[in-house]
Structures are given as structure tokens and as C-alpha cells.
Amino acid sequence: MSERRSSRSRKRPKPLALDVRVPVEDQSYPVIVGPGSLDRLGAELRQRLAGARNVAVISDTNVEPLYGARARKSLSDAGLNPITITIPAGEASKCSTVLFDVIEQLLRSGMGRRDAVVALGGGVVGDLGGLAAALFMRGIALIQCPTSLLAQVDASVGGKVAIDLPVGKNLLGAFHFPVAVLIDPEVLSTLDDRNLGCGIAEMLKHGALFSADHFVQLIAAADSLYSRDFDVITPLIATSVGLKGACVGRDPWEQGEAGKGRVLLNLGHTIGHAIEAASDYELAHGEAVALGLRAAARVSEARGVAEPGLEAAMTSALAALRLPTDLDAWLGGEHGEAIERALSLDKKRNAGRVSYVALVRLGEPTVLTLSPREVLMSLRETVTSAASDEAASAD
Ligand SMILES: NC(=O)c1ccc[n+]([C@@H]2O[C@H](COP(=O)([O-])OP(=O)(O)OC[C@H]3O[C@@H](n4cnc5c(N)ncnc54)[C@H](O)[C@@H]3O)[C@@H](O)[C@H]2O)c1
């Protein structure tokens, strides 16, 4: 009895507080831009991942026959064991079925934790291959070898990887920073003009956001871009990557305050996504973004953020770069309603607000908080006043 009492009165030890430390690793990575850089894949990989033996080259049915053998040769020359995984070309491949199939192929090929994935292709391959690398064995090394202009200047830089879900695009994803990005502009010689234009729209966006000089240089280089003059294209790609890279470097995990971080990269995308959906995906993403850039310029003027003339400058840049400009065709009737629905959905996902990226001037962005109706009114008011100006001048 007395023993029991003494055990009860004994002081309980203090709970232990364990400190689990997560040292912040330097996750910086080089982006190597230059003709022939695809042939340096094996050497770059060897240099950065001494323990790698197997390297899965994930590509799509268009890109693999064009560049798969070069990538594999470069890897074998460096003493690595290349494994080929090819997915069907197109956005539909960014789904769970293809993702799990790719992961199963990684397992069956005997890939281990120290091995690596190379994503050789456009943004679809980069996003899906990147997510497979992020998930396989809780994450293995990833090297991005983007082959479309959009993937070179945009999708491969920033570490976002994802697949689509039936309810929306890019909804299942991760941040998985690559070990390196290798950009070989010469592969653009086989990319069709329409896809090239989609990449140009994103480059123009980077200029509009962060560098009026880049914006102007792109317009001047329009013919050289479409004739694949690599002496002109290569430094423009490097500048565009530098501008995006600086932005994502300020806000790697997209946590930045509104107006300061990656959210700015949505310039042209609020209306762009809505138009893309309203077109039933007949417009390519970059084409819809081009219209979204014009919309952003118009809203910036209508809300009094920018001086008059910004929309005219944007429209003539888009036209010079052979991108669509017919925004007004998408604002009325059924299309207009579809856009309003898409904006409302956007609003729901973002706690009742649409953070609309606008421009004070070329090279100087700002973020406005607007309701979907305010966005549409700003777009349509200008149409109405432009139409009544035209009517007045016709009188
Ligand atoms: N992760 C990000 O930060 C980010 C950013 C922007 C876009 N994305 C994603 O990127 C995807 C769009 O990328 P995309 O436009 O590259 O699409 P894509 O990967 O479908 O490529 C477009 C087409 O070009 C072909 N192709 C690619 N390179 C080629 C080459 N050198 N020669 C011949 N054909 C070639 C492809 O096979 C495909 O048919 C979307 O899924 C989008 O969500 C991701």
C-alpha cells in the first residue's frame, strides 16, 4: 500500500521534445542553353549524379523518334544505362493511368533511388515525367530536356510538375526541382509554327511583365524566330528563361505575397484559360494566352492602372508575332457566358477573389482584386465605347 502511494506520488518525467531538423538544402539548378546541348546530356548527368547507373528517358511518340537516339547515345557514351519510356503525344497523357504506367515501367526496369529520369519533350512530358520522378521511391533525380519552345522558356523552369484531373488541369502535382535543365534550341527546327507561336506568346508575357526591352526585341525578331535563326533565337530563349527564373527564384514554392511572386506569371492566363475552355480547346493554350495578354492590357487601361495606348501596343506586338488578336470575338454571346462561368469557378477556387494580373506599363506588373463581373465589364465597356467611337466617326 505504501509502495503504491509512493509510486503515485512520484513525479512523471517531462515529455521529451525531439527536434527534427530539416536543413534547407540548396536546390538551385543550372539551365544550360545552347545548340548541341542535348549531346551533353550524359556528361552533365555524370558530373552531377555520380551514383546514377540507370537513366529513364521519358519522351512522347513525336519526340522520341526524332531525338531519343541522340539522348540515349549521349548517356551510353557517359557509361550510363538508358531506358526508354514513351508516352502518347498530347495533353491527354497527363493523367493518372499514364502516370502509373510510367511508374510501373520505372520499377520493372530496375531503377533505384540513385538513378535518374530525363524528361525529353514538351511541357506534357516535362510535367508527367517530372511527377513520376517526384513520386518514384519518394523522389529521384530529374533532368529536364525541353523540346518545345513553351517547355524551354516556361514549363521546364520552376520545378512545378503535375497531371490533370477530370475536374481541371494540373490539379495533382508537386514541386520537384530538376538537377539541371538542358535547352537545345536546334530541336525547334522540327517543331511546327503553331506550337512555336505558343512559346513566343509566353516569351512576350515575360517581356511584358519584367522587361520592356525583351518585349521590343521579340517583335523585332519575329521573322528570325519563325525562320529558326538560332543565332537570334538562342539569346532570346536565354533572356526569357532568365526572367522567369528570377521570378520563381523570388518565390520558389508559390507562397509569395500577392503581387510579389509567381502569381505574376498568370498575366494573360485568367482570361486565357477561360477562352481556351470556351473554345473547347480548339485554340491552343498559347493562342488563348495571346488573347489574354490583350485582355490584360485592356483591363489595365479600363481600371485606370495604365496609360492609354497599352492595349494598342500589345495588339500590334501580337500581330507582328503572328499570334491571334481577335479578343472581341470571344466576349459576347455564348462565348462570353462561358468565360464568365470559368472566371466564377476561378473565383471559388481562390476564396472569392480573382487576383487579376495587370500592367502599369510594359515591364511593370501589378495585381488587382476584381470580381469576375468587374473583369468582364472592363473588357466589354471598352468594346462598347470603341464601337460608339467608330459609329461617331462614321457619322
Ligand atoms: N510546369 C509548368 O510550370 C508549366 C508551365 C507551362 C505549361 N505547362 C504545361 O505544359 C503543357 C504544354 O506544353 P507544350 O506546349 O510543350 O505541349 P506538348 O508537350 O503537348 O508539346 C506540343 C506538341 O509538340 C510536339 N513536340 C515537342 N517538341 C517537339 C520538337 N522539337 N519537334 C517536333 N515536335 C515536338 C509534342 O509531341 C506535342 O505534339 C501543358 O500541359 C501545360 O499545362 C507546365
The ligand as a Gaussian input file, in Angstrom:
#p B3LYP/6-31G(d) Opt

LIG

0 1
 N        5.141000      23.073000     -65.156000
 C        4.965000      24.302000     -65.559000
 O        5.413000      25.253000     -64.928000
 C        4.222000      24.547000     -66.835000
 C        4.214000      25.816000     -67.416000
 C        3.553000      25.992000     -68.615000
 C        2.904000      24.917000     -69.214000
 N        2.939000      23.699000     -68.610000
 C        2.278000      22.547000     -69.246000
 O        2.919000      22.297000     -70.479000
 C        1.989000      21.657000     -71.365000
 C        2.077000      22.322000     -72.708000
 O        3.387000      22.177000     -73.196000
 P        3.681000      22.077000     -74.755000
 O        3.041000      23.200000     -75.440000
 O        5.118000      21.850000     -74.905000
 O        2.817000      20.803000     -75.154000
 P        3.250000      19.349000     -75.634000
 O        4.183000      18.716000     -74.702000
 O        1.984000      18.637000     -75.926000
 O        4.036000      19.643000     -76.990000
 C        3.338000      20.167000     -78.095000
 C        3.483000      19.248000     -79.312000
 O        4.782000      19.426000     -79.856000
 C        5.432000      18.172000     -80.014000
 N        6.854000      18.441000     -79.891000
 C        7.539000      18.851000     -78.799000
 N        8.798000      19.131000     -79.124000
 C        8.938000      18.893000     -80.453000
 C       10.010000      19.021000     -81.383000
 N       11.194000      19.501000     -81.031000
 N        9.785000      18.665000     -82.664000
 C        8.559000      18.217000     -83.049000
 N        7.504000      18.103000     -82.238000
 C        7.697000      18.436000     -80.955000
 C        4.820000      17.289000     -78.950000
 O        4.951000      15.935000     -79.256000
 C        3.368000      17.762000     -78.983000
 O        2.676000      17.133000     -80.031000
 C        0.630000      21.780000     -70.714000
 O        0.255000      20.546000     -70.186000
 C        0.839000      22.792000     -69.603000
 O       -0.021000      22.567000     -68.508000
 C        3.574000      23.496000     -67.457000

